[in-house]
Amino acid sequence: MSLNTITKKNNQSRDLKYLNKDFSGFRENLIEYAKTYFPKTHSDFNESSPGMMFIEMASYLGDVLSYYIDDSLKESMMLYAEDRDNVINLAQYLGYKSKVTTPALVKVAVYQLVPSIGSGINNGPDSRYYLRVKEGMSLESTTTGTLFRSTELLDFSVPNEREITIHETGTNGEPTLYLIKKYVNAISATLKTSEHIFGSPEQYSKINLSDTDIVQIYDVRDENGNKWYEVPYLAQEMIFIDYPVTEETDLDLLPYKDTVPNVLKLLKTSRRFVTQVNADNTTTLVFGGGNSDSSDETIIPNFKNVGLGLQSSIDKLGASFDPANFLKTRSYGQAPSHTTLTISYLTGGGISSNVSKGEVTRIRQIEFDEDSISLTASQLAIYKEMKNSVAVENEEPATGGRGTETVEEIRQNALANFASQNRAVTNKDYQIRVLSMPPKYGGVAKVFCAPYGKEDSRSFAINLYVLGYDSNNDLTTLNRAIKENVKTYLSEFRMLTDGVNIIDGFVINFGVDFEIRVYGGYNNREVLVKCIDQLTEYFNIDNWSFNMPINISEIELLISGVEGVASVPKFEIVNKSLGKYSRHSYNITEATRGKMVYPSLDPSIFECKFPNTDIKGRVVK
């Protein structure tokens, strides 16, 4: 007999109600229950009686238990969870890893001087003095002190995107020094290291990194120099690796070095780990469960040779194995043991890392991949001067930096990520995939996907309109480096026949001019300030997206709800363009229908860029 049947039999003579959810409901029903079934035992229901004390204590307990049961159920569902820790854990369960920070990305111009060689039409830069700057060159903004780090090798001998100008001429008018310029991508990040000692192997051991602005795990190596690889999940044993094309590594591909400097390969490895983002924005590394000190064949059968041994060998056909042993093999990676892991990771990013044009001009640290064996002593002195001549400057602003994702952003991105199953088919799939791009490739603040050529529904091309944030959290166009990363990143998810065009979105800047009437007895200035604060919050750019209209009726209702406001006789949206605003002018009057201001047919977004000065209000009588 089930417990539910026993409960029903015991309560057949009792009229019990199971719909109570709060203190007053429990209290009223307990009083009614006592009056119905215990009329002679207790009849004093005065607020000060001892019996009422116990009834109210039981009601209090029921109310608390009811609250926590409801809250536990709510926090277990992604759609309704509010606690950040729960939302992050549910997002990881759905396969989405939240971003704690996003670095700014910028293309930096790097200059070096090179002496000339030859004369007349044969005069040109001496290729022996072309420098090779290693990845990880540390740069600094002269105004904000933000540190940047180059993400690739810079080889001045490669002609791609190389500009050569005359820097100095001799008495005969021939060039003696050339100025060479090339570009390198950099992100707003700093390299940090941490060491962790491991003894006996432990299943799924963890390392907690206390930094709250980790962009990515750069490198993990043990004391023997073995590299550990980050994977999306521990069951993934095949990983992509890239290595530079050199004469030693791949002679066949050497002729293509200028256009393809790195080659992508597949590697099967048990040395792998996954990363988890915690509610306090710290990062945890989780390793596998396999024991590197013993073979997997000691705990599970080897399906390649079981039962195929010689007559004198051990036959395991009749042996029994615990199915749980499969979780202890290297199928989910191996656990580090009797070694010290050195973890290198990048920290930085945030809104403040979006620096303006011309600010990144200071070199903090630089290393060269030198090849100066064939140079003489005098040539080595010139080579040293060339190394000292290196200078940098960002010719465009650094964009893409932003802070940690909000709870709502994590929720929506996780739900979309789970629905898309790592593929991009619909417009929403492309938008979510761009917003989910790893932080080290730059951050996209706003994105809108539209089919290319609305007149031709058979077109397989799509247009992606994108925008980012600058250092003031204002919308701005993305630089070429981020767009290239978006293009490369989407190639892993888009349909084979889909073409993607990445286009700058259109920004429509506007101001607000309104008037209010205030009830008597209220301070006019205080009421006006409250109205402006409400509008500032309403027009916060985080609340706006592409093709979102301005509902004037909704805004007037919002202002009317401010305490002290009697009416809103005037509310007007005014276009702002040119100068410090967007270069796109927009006819607000023609775009207004009724009390709705519609955006352009071209994907655009409304932005109140300077709310402190562009939101103007007055109190009228």
Secondary structure as the mmCIF struct_conf table of DSSP 4:
data_model
#
loop_
_struct_conf.conf_type_id
_struct_conf.id
_struct_conf.beg_label_comp_id
_struct_conf.beg_label_asym_id
_struct_conf.beg_label_seq_id
_struct_conf.end_label_comp_id
_struct_conf.end_label_asym_id
_struct_conf.end_label_seq_id
HELX_RH_AL_P HELX_RH_AL_P1 LEU A 3 ASN A 10
TURN_TY1_P TURN_TY1_P1 ASN A 11 SER A 13
BEND BEND1 ARG A 14 ARG A 14
BEND BEND2 ASP A 22 ASP A 22
HELX_RH_AL_P HELX_RH_AL_P2 PHE A 23 TYR A 37
TURN_TY1_P TURN_TY1_P2 PRO A 39 THR A 41
TURN_TY1_P TURN_TY1_P3 GLU A 47 SER A 48
BEND BEND3 SER A 49 SER A 49
HELX_RH_AL_P HELX_RH_AL_P3 PRO A 50 GLU A 75
TURN_TY1_P TURN_TY1_P4 SER A 76 SER A 76
BEND BEND4 MET A 77 MET A 77
TURN_TY1_P TURN_TY1_P5 MET A 78 TYR A 80
HELX_RH_AL_P HELX_RH_AL_P4 ARG A 84 TYR A 93
TURN_TY1_P TURN_TY1_P6 LEU A 94 GLY A 95
BEND BEND5 VAL A 100 VAL A 100
STRN STRN1 THR A 102 THR A 102
STRN STRN2 LEU A 105 ILE A 117
BEND BEND6 GLY A 118 GLY A 118
HELX_RH_3T_P HELX_RH_3T_P1 GLY A 120 ASN A 122
STRN STRN3 GLY A 124 PRO A 125
HELX_RH_3T_P HELX_RH_3T_P2 SER A 127 TYR A 129
STRN STRN4 ARG A 132 VAL A 133
HELX_LH_PP_P HELX_LH_PP_P1 LYS A 134 LYS A 134
TURN_TY1_P TURN_TY1_P7 GLU A 135 GLY A 136
STRN STRN5 SER A 138 SER A 141
TURN_TY1_P TURN_TY1_P8 THR A 142 THR A 144
STRN STRN6 LEU A 147 SER A 150
BEND BEND7 GLU A 152 GLU A 152
STRN STRN7 LEU A 154 ASP A 155
TURN_TY1_P TURN_TY1_P9 PHE A 156 SER A 157
BEND BEND8 VAL A 158 VAL A 158
TURN_TY1_P TURN_TY1_P10 ASN A 160 GLU A 161
STRN STRN8 GLU A 163 THR A 169
TURN_TY1_P TURN_TY1_P11 THR A 171 ASN A 172
BEND BEND9 GLY A 173 GLY A 173
STRN STRN9 PRO A 175 ILE A 187
BEND BEND10 SER A 188 SER A 188
STRN STRN10 ALA A 189 PHE A 198
BEND BEND11 SER A 200 SER A 200
TURN_TY1_P TURN_TY1_P12 GLN A 203 TYR A 204
STRN STRN11 LYS A 206 LEU A 209
BEND BEND12 THR A 212 THR A 212
STRN STRN12 ILE A 214 ARG A 221
TURN_TY1_P TURN_TY1_P13 GLU A 223 ASN A 224
STRN STRN13 LYS A 227 GLU A 230
BEND BEND13 PRO A 232 TYR A 233
TURN_TY1_P TURN_TY1_P14 LEU A 234 ALA A 235
STRN STRN14 MET A 238 PRO A 244
TURN_TY1_P TURN_TY1_P15 GLU A 247 THR A 249
BEND BEND14 LEU A 251 LEU A 251
TURN_TY1_P TURN_TY1_P16 ASP A 252 LEU A 253
HELX_RH_3T_P HELX_RH_3T_P3 LEU A 254 TYR A 256
TURN_TY1_P TURN_TY1_P17 LYS A 257 THR A 259
STRN STRN15 ASN A 262 LYS A 268
BEND BEND15 SER A 270 SER A 270
STRN STRN16 ARG A 272 VAL A 277
TURN_TY1_P TURN_TY1_P18 ALA A 279 ASP A 280
BEND BEND16 ASN A 281 ASN A 281
STRN STRN17 THR A 283 PHE A 287
STRN STRN18 GLY A 290 ASN A 291
TURN_TY1_P TURN_TY1_P19 SER A 292 ASP A 293
BEND BEND17 SER A 294 SER A 294
HELX_RH_3T_P HELX_RH_3T_P4 ASP A 296 THR A 298
TURN_TY1_P TURN_TY1_P20 ILE A 299 ILE A 299
BEND BEND18 ILE A 300 ILE A 300
TURN_TY1_P TURN_TY1_P21 PHE A 303 GLY A 307
BEND BEND19 GLY A 309 GLY A 309
TURN_TY1_P TURN_TY1_P22 GLN A 311 SER A 312
BEND BEND20 SER A 313 SER A 313
HELX_LH_PP_P HELX_LH_PP_P2 ILE A 314 ASP A 315
TURN_TY1_P TURN_TY1_P23 LEU A 317 GLY A 318
HELX_RH_3T_P HELX_RH_3T_P5 PRO A 323 LYS A 328
BEND BEND21 THR A 329 THR A 329
HELX_RH_3T_P HELX_RH_3T_P6 ARG A 330 TYR A 332
STRN STRN19 GLN A 334 ALA A 335
BEND BEND22 HIS A 338 HIS A 338
STRN STRN20 THR A 339 GLY A 348
BEND BEND23 GLY A 350 GLY A 350
HELX_RH_3T_P HELX_RH_3T_P7 ILE A 351 SER A 353
HELX_LH_PP_P HELX_LH_PP_P3 VAL A 355 SER A 356
TURN_TY1_P TURN_TY1_P24 LYS A 357 GLY A 358
STRN STRN21 VAL A 360 GLN A 365
STRN STRN22 PHE A 368 PHE A 368
TURN_TY1_P TURN_TY1_P25 ILE A 373 SER A 374
HELX_RH_AL_P HELX_RH_AL_P5 ALA A 377 ASN A 388
TURN_TY1_P TURN_TY1_P26 SER A 389 SER A 389
STRN STRN23 ALA A 391 ASN A 394
BEND BEND24 GLU A 395 GLU A 396
STRN STRN24 THR A 399 THR A 399
STRN STRN25 ARG A 402 ARG A 402
HELX_LH_PP_P HELX_LH_PP_P4 THR A 404 THR A 406
HELX_RH_AL_P HELX_RH_AL_P6 VAL A 407 SER A 420
TURN_TY1_P TURN_TY1_P27 GLN A 421 ASN A 422
STRN STRN26 ALA A 424 ALA A 424
BEND BEND25 THR A 426 THR A 426
HELX_RH_AL_P HELX_RH_AL_P7 ASN A 427 LEU A 435
TURN_TY1_P TURN_TY1_P28 SER A 436 SER A 436
BEND BEND26 MET A 437 MET A 437
HELX_RH_3T_P HELX_RH_3T_P8 PRO A 439 TYR A 441
BEND BEND27 ALA A 445 ALA A 445
STRN STRN27 LYS A 446 PRO A 451
BEND BEND28 TYR A 452 TYR A 452
TURN_TY1_P TURN_TY1_P29 LYS A 454 GLU A 455
TURN_TY1_P TURN_TY1_P30 SER A 457 ARG A 458
STRN STRN28 ALA A 461 TYR A 469
TURN_TY1_P TURN_TY1_P31 SER A 471 ASN A 472
BEND BEND29 ASN A 473 ASN A 473
STRN STRN29 LEU A 475 THR A 476
HELX_LH_PP_P HELX_LH_PP_P5 THR A 477 ASN A 479
HELX_RH_AL_P HELX_RH_AL_P8 ARG A 480 LEU A 490
TURN_TY1_P TURN_TY1_P32 SER A 491 PHE A 493
STRN STRN30 ARG A 494 ARG A 494
TURN_TY1_P TURN_TY1_P33 LEU A 496 THR A 497
STRN STRN31 GLY A 499 ASP A 504
HELX_LH_PP_P HELX_LH_PP_P6 GLY A 505 GLY A 505
STRN STRN32 PHE A 506 VAL A 518
TURN_TY1_P TURN_TY1_P34 GLY A 520 GLY A 521
BEND BEND30 TYR A 522 TYR A 522
HELX_RH_AL_P HELX_RH_AL_P9 ASN A 524 TYR A 538
TURN_TY1_P TURN_TY1_P35 PHE A 539 PHE A 539
HELX_RH_3T_P HELX_RH_3T_P9 ILE A 541 ASN A 543
TURN_TY1_P TURN_TY1_P36 PHE A 546 ASN A 547
HELX_LH_PP_P HELX_LH_PP_P7 MET A 548 PRO A 549
STRN STRN33 ILE A 550 ASN A 551
HELX_RH_AL_P HELX_RH_AL_P10 ILE A 552 SER A 560
TURN_TY1_P TURN_TY1_P37 GLY A 561 GLY A 561
BEND BEND31 VAL A 562 VAL A 562
TURN_TY1_P TURN_TY1_P38 GLU A 563 GLY A 564
STRN STRN34 VAL A 565 LYS A 576
BEND BEND32 LEU A 578 LEU A 578
TURN_TY1_P TURN_TY1_P39 GLY A 579 LYS A 580
BEND BEND33 TYR A 581 TYR A 581
BEND BEND34 ARG A 583 ARG A 583
HELX_RH_AL_P HELX_RH_AL_P11 ILE A 588 ALA A 591
STRN STRN35 THR A 592 ARG A 593
TURN_TY1_P TURN_TY1_P40 GLY A 594 LYS A 595
STRN STRN36 MET A 596 VAL A 597
BEND BEND35 LEU A 601 PRO A 603
STRN STRN37 SER A 604 GLU A 607
BEND BEND36 LYS A 609 LYS A 609
HELX_RH_AL_P HELX_RH_AL_P12 PRO A 611 ASP A 614
STRN STRN38 ILE A 615 VAL A 619
#
